[in-house]
Amino acid sequence: MSGIQEKMTTALASKDQGNEAFKNGDIKKALTHYHLAVLGLSGLDNQMSGMPMMSAMQPQTGMATDDQKNVIKTNLAVVYSNMGACHLKNGNYKRAIEVCDTALKHDPTNVKAKFRRAQAKLAEGNLAGAEADLNALGEKVPGVKAELEKLKKKSKDADDKQRKTMGGFLSRGRIISSTDPDHEDSAENATSASAPTTTTTTSSTASSIPAVKTTPKSKPTLASKINSANSNKKPPKVVREEEYQTSSWSGTAPKIQELADGEE
């Protein structure tokens, strides 16, 4: 058995082990075996396409028949598609789409890879992408018709939800915003309508109040200033004379200065 054949056998054995684990519901173990299969098959694919000198140096291991090349390409697509099934089970739809894309690069005719990619797109909400893949497969492919029914239901539910949202918005009435031209016009109309009423009331009130005549004050004369100054003067204080004998003063009588000052 050639070196290429041995490597192919090992890689395909890992793929089969992955299939068995998937059937038993062990998704993690299945992915592990699929990764091993991809590593083995990818190494052979790179050797065939990127290392032409291997054929001359080691013809027993560097050469691959056309049938072997086709087997490698086909099985790479199958393994990547099976990985897509695992990611669908785990709900990792983005990764499922990525591995299915890789599968279709190796084999554009892989039906399961395109079908699983459509399922992942539908689960993600990419209805247009899912519909494109399903229509490309056709309803004759098992499972496509059922997926198209799911797609129609999701599309209808999305339309109903949008219709209810728009209906609720319209039922609340028209909301006037600051950017609405009618909003500014209504404010200007309200201002202009109230302005004449205020002006009329003010003018009528002013006309009903009679004018009051004021008599100009005459300038004060010199005589009036003198009379006013005299009238403002305080009357002189009167000092009462106390009867006492000088020879018998004992120091208890009020002092003259205190009597002159008077009581406040």
C-alpha positions in Angstrom: 0.0 0.0 0.0 1.4 3.4 -1.0 2.0 6.2 1.5 -0.9 8.3 0.1 -3.3 5.3 0.4 -2.3 4.7 4.0 -2.9 8.3 4.9 -6.2 8.3 3.1 -7.2 5.1 5.0 -6.4 6.7 8.4 -8.2 9.9 7.6 -11.3 8.1 6.3 -11.3 5.9 9.5 -11.4 9.1 11.6 -14.4 10.2 9.5 -16.2 7.0 10.1 -15.5 7.2 13.9 -17.0 10.7 13.8 -20.1 9.5 12.1 -20.5 6.8 14.7 -20.2 9.3 17.6 -22.7 11.6 15.9 -25.2 8.8 15.7 -24.7 8.1 19.4 -25.4 11.8 20.2 -21.8 12.5 21.2 -21.3 15.7 19.3 -18.1 16.7 20.9 -16.4 13.4 20.2 -17.7 13.5 16.6 -16.2 16.9 16.1 -12.8 15.6 17.4 -12.7 12.8 14.9 -13.8 15.0 12.1 -11.0 17.4 12.8 -8.5 14.5 12.6 -10.0 13.5 9.3 -9.7 17.1 8.0 -6.0 17.3 9.0 -5.2 14.0 7.2 -7.1 14.8 4.1 -6.0 18.4 3.9 -2.3 17.3 4.2 -2.8 15.1 1.2 -4.6 17.8 -0.8 -1.9 20.3 -0.1 0.8 17.7 -1.1 -0.9 17.1 -4.4 -1.5 20.8 -5.3 1.4 22.6 -3.6 4.4 20.2 -3.6 5.1 19.0 -7.1 8.7 18.1 -6.4 7.5 15.3 -4.1 6.6 13.3 -7.2 10.1 13.3 -8.5 11.8 12.7 -5.2 9.4 10.1 -3.7 7.3 8.7 -6.6 5.9 6.0 -4.3 4.3 8.5 -1.9 4.3 11.7 -4.0 2.1 10.6 -6.8 -1.7 10.2 -6.6 -4.0 8.9 -9.2 -6.9 10.9 -10.5 -9.3 8.6 -8.5 -7.4 9.3 -5.3 -7.5 13.0 -5.9 -11.3 12.9 -6.4 -11.7 10.8 -3.3 -9.7 13.3 -1.2 -11.7 16.3 -2.5 -15.1 14.5 -2.1 -14.3 13.3 1.4 -13.1 16.7 2.5 -16.4 18.1 1.4 -18.3 15.3 3.3 -16.3 15.8 6.5 -16.8 19.6 6.5 -20.5 19.1 5.8 -20.7 16.6 8.7 -19.1 19.2 10.9 -21.8 21.6 9.8 -24.4 19.1 11.1 -22.6 19.1 14.5 -22.6 22.9 14.7 -26.4 22.9 13.9 -27.0 20.5 16.8 -25.0 22.9 19.1 -26.9 25.9 17.8 -23.7 27.5 16.5 -25.3 28.6 13.2 -22.5 31.0 12.2 -19.9 28.2 12.4 -22.2 25.8 10.6 -22.4 28.2 7.7 -18.7 28.7 7.6 -17.8 24.9 7.4 -20.6 24.3 4.8 -19.1 27.1 2.7 -15.7 25.3 2.9 -17.4 22.0 2.0 -18.9 23.6 -1.1 -15.5 25.0 -2.2 -14.2 21.4 -2.3 -17.3 20.0 -3.9 -19.9 22.5 -5.2 -22.3 19.6 -5.9 -22.5 18.5 -2.2 -26.2 18.5 -1.6 -26.1 18.0 2.2 -23.6 20.9 2.6 -26.0 23.3 0.8 -29.0 22.0 2.6 -27.4 22.3 6.1 -26.2 25.8 5.2 -29.8 26.7 4.3 -31.0 25.3 7.7 -28.4 27.4 9.5 -29.3 30.6 7.6 -33.0 30.0 8.3 -32.3 29.5 12.0 -30.2 32.8 12.0 -33.1 34.7 10.4 -31.5 35.1 7.0 -34.6 34.2 5.1 -33.5 35.4 1.7 -30.2 33.4 1.9 -32.0 30.3 3.1 -34.6 30.6 0.3 -31.9 30.9 -2.3 -30.2 27.7 -1.2 -33.4 25.8 -0.9 -34.6 26.9 -4.4 -31.2 25.9 -5.8 -31.7 22.4 -4.4 -35.3 22.0 -5.6 -38.2 20.5 -3.8 -37.2 17.0 -5.0 -34.4 16.9 -2.5 -35.6 15.3 0.7 -36.3 17.9 3.4 -36.4 20.9 1.2 -40.1 21.2 1.0 -40.5 21.1 4.7 -37.8 23.8 5.1 -39.6 26.0 2.6 -42.8 25.6 4.6 -40.9 26.8 7.7 -39.5 29.6 5.8 -42.9 30.8 4.6 -44.3 30.6 8.2 -41.3 32.7 9.5 -41.8 35.2 6.7 -45.5 35.5 7.5 -44.9 35.9 11.2 -42.4 38.6 10.5 -44.9 40.5 8.3 -47.6 40.2 10.9 -45.3 41.5 13.6 -44.3 44.4 11.5 -48.0 45.1 10.6 -49.0 45.1 14.3 -46.1 47.4 15.2 -47.1 49.9 12.5 -50.7 49.6 13.4 -50.0 50.4 17.0 -48.0 53.3 16.0 -50.7 54.8 13.8 -53.4 54.1 16.4 -51.6 56.4 18.9 -52.2 59.3 16.5 -50.0 61.7 14.7 -47.2 63.1 16.9 -46.1 66.6 16.0 -42.4 67.0 16.3 -40.1 70.0 16.2 -39.2 69.1 12.6 -42.8 69.2 11.5 -43.5 72.4 9.4 -47.0 72.5 10.7 -45.7 72.7 14.2 -43.9 76.0 13.6 -46.9 77.4 11.6 -49.3 76.7 14.5 -47.0 78.4 17.0 -46.7 81.4 14.8 -50.5 81.6 14.2 -51.2 81.3 17.9 -48.8 84.2 18.6 -50.2 86.4 15.8 -53.7 85.7 16.9 -53.2 86.8 20.5 -51.1 90.0 19.7 -54.0 92.2 18.3 -56.2 91.5 21.3 -53.6 92.6 23.8 -52.9 95.9 21.8 -56.6 96.7 21.6 -57.2 96.2 25.3 -54.2 98.4 26.2 -55.3 101.3 23.9 -58.9 101.2 25.1 -57.8 101.2 28.7 -55.5 104.1 28.2 -58.2 106.2 26.4 -60.6 105.7 29.3 -58.4 107.3 32.0 -58.7 111.1 32.1 -55.6 113.2 31.9 -54.6 114.9 35.2 -53.3 118.6 34.9 -50.3 119.4 37.0 -49.5 122.9 38.3 -45.9 123.9 38.0 -44.2 124.7 41.3 -43.0 128.4 41.7 -39.4 129.0 42.7 -38.9 130.0 46.4 -38.1 133.6 47.1 -35.4 134.9 49.5 -38.0 136.0 52.0 -39.7 132.6 52.1 -36.3 130.9 52.6 -35.6 133.2 55.6 -39.0 132.7 57.1 -38.6 128.9 56.7 -35.2 129.0 58.4 -36.6 131.0 61.3 -39.6 128.7 61.8 -37.3 125.7 62.0 -35.2 127.1 64.9 -35.8 125.7 68.3 -36.9 128.2 71.0 -34.2 129.1 73.5 -34.1 127.2 76.7 -35.2 129.0 79.9 -33.1 128.6 82.9 -35.0 128.7 86.2 -33.3 130.5 88.9 -33.2 128.7 92.2 -33.4 130.6 95.4 -30.5 129.8 97.7 -28.1 131.5 99.9 -24.5 131.7 98.8 -23.1 131.5 102.3 -25.1 128.4 103.2 -24.5 126.3 99.9 -23.6 122.8 100.9 -22.8 121.4 97.4 -26.1 119.6 97.1 -27.7 122.2 94.8 -27.5 121.6 91.1 -24.5 123.0 89.3 -25.1 125.9 87.0 -23.7 124.0 84.0 -26.2 121.2 84.6 -29.1 123.6 84.9 -28.0 125.4 81.7 -28.0 122.1 79.8 -31.5 121.2 80.9 -33.1 117.8 80.6 -33.4 116.0 77.4 
